[in-house]
Amino acid sequence: MKEIIIQKNEKSLSEYLRHTYPLLKIGVQNKMLRANKIKVNGKKVPLNTALIKGDSVKLYIDDFYFEKLTASNAFKFSKGFKDEDIIYEDDNLLVVNKPSGIAVIDDDFKNYDTLINRRKKYYYDKNSDIKPKLCHRLDTGTSGVILISKSEVFLDFMLELFKEKELKKEYIRVVKGHPAKADGTYKAFLTKNSRESYVTITEKPKNKMSKDITTKIHLSDSYGRFSLLNVELVTGRTHQIRAHLAYLGMPILGDGRYGINDLNRKLKLKYQLLCSKKITFGHIEDKRYSYLSGKSFECADPWFVEAFEKREFI
């Protein structure tokens, strides 16, 4: 049990706990409150209760919630991996099926439960000295296949493969609208606004920072105003698929940045219906990793494929 004497007036119990102990997120607080493990002046009170200087707050919870969260120990507090998340693993490479809604990494150190921290925890719990590294990224709302290296040497090799476009990346998604043709290759230019975490697509370069993009689109199925598309990224720029499809008049359902938010709210979609379905290695001459030549790694269909087949989007 930990007792805290409030030193100054606080707006609410919840805000005080989150600010003082970052691991005590609102979900944890609600769980602890229901179990009568949070008391103010000896009583159970709502989390929105204002705190007054001199109040006694008693927390009957595990000590690790009081640890100071740092970059070096954050992984210890992640949820860890489930076996069904693992698609493939060998001495060099780990391939996992990332759920939508989880960040792959936390650059701003605001979220400890990231994909890479879950994997670090997995190896930590097994007393392994492996320190996994991301080979590439997926947006938080995007699900599907992602590659993780088990060593710096293999990571360098993988980064070179991505640079030389020796990996074929295929995605599946649901959009509003229909492509002009069943199979097409579309070219444009992408300009990134790093400050706003936003990109724009134009027919011609917007400035010196504009990058050329190429996206291949195949119509898999359609009904009403919606289409199920298979898309191959020939180039792999930030937000390329999301922004390029919106530019072509086919915004991805659930995309809060490049999509139609009124429609997203109507369909009650929290994340974009976008999945990294398959990654295929090209020919590899390096004898250390030639066993990966031509290998494909594919995840199971995301939930929205079955929903589309049942015509649930209206």
Sequence and secondary structure as in RCSB ss.txt:
>XXXX:A:sequence
MKEIIIQKNEKSLSEYLRHTYPLLKIGVQNKMLRANKIKVNGKKVPLNTALIKGDSVKLYIDDFYFEKLTASNAF
KFSKGFKDEDIIYEDDNLLVVNKPSGIAVIDDDFKNYDTLINRRKKYYYDKNSDIKPKLCHRLDTGTSGVILISK
SEVFLDFMLELFKEKELKKEYIRVVKGHPAKADGTYKAFLTKNSRESYVTITEKPKNKMSKDITTKIHLSDSYGR
FSLLNVELVTGRTHQIRAHLAYLGMPILGDGRYGINDLNRKLKLKYQLLCSKKITFGHIEDKRYSYLSGKSFECA
DPWFVEAFEKREFI
>XXXX:A:secstr
 EEEE  S BS HHHHHHHH TT  HHHHHHHHHTT EEETTB   TT  B TT EEEE S GGGGS   TTTGG
GGS    GGGEEEE SSEEEEEE TT  S  TTS  S  HHHHHHHHHHHTT     EESS   TT EEEEEEES
SHHHHHHHHHHHHTT EEEEEEEEEES  SSSEEEEEEEEEEETTTTEEEEESS  STT EEEEEEEEEEEEETT
EEEEEEEESS  TTHHHHHHHHTT  BTT TTTS HHHHHHTT SS SEEEEEEEE     TTTGGGTT EEE  
  HHHHHHHTT   
